[in-house]
Amino acid sequence: MPKITYVAHDGVETVVDVAQNDTVMRGAVLNGIKGIVAQCGGGASCGTCHVYVDPENTKPLSQMHQVEDELLYFTACERKENSRLSCQIPVTEEQDGLVVHMPEKQL
């Protein structure tokens, strides 16, 4: 199973195994990761699973769709160049080692 590292706003890192075909958001929710609220359950309609993909990431990510792109302008914390909705990042073997950072708040 691919390992995803979730970095809380305070710097605490948690590494979890996430099943292929799940999303980075679902991996966080199933493993009790604090900092990802996922209020809409992965429907790309709330923005409460906002993450910052590690700037040194070399893992291939799915293309950002228009809905995600627009919703990222309405998240609780600043949108950055490396912002993504974790519900829109499917996990495959290629994402093994992916690191995502949580913003200070989601709501």
Secondary structure, DSSP 8 states (H G I E B T S, - for coil): --EEEEE-TTS-EEEEE--TTSBHHHHHHHTT-TT---TTSSSSSS-TTEEEE-TT--S------HHHHHHGGGSSS---TTEEEGGG-B--GGGTTEEEE--S---
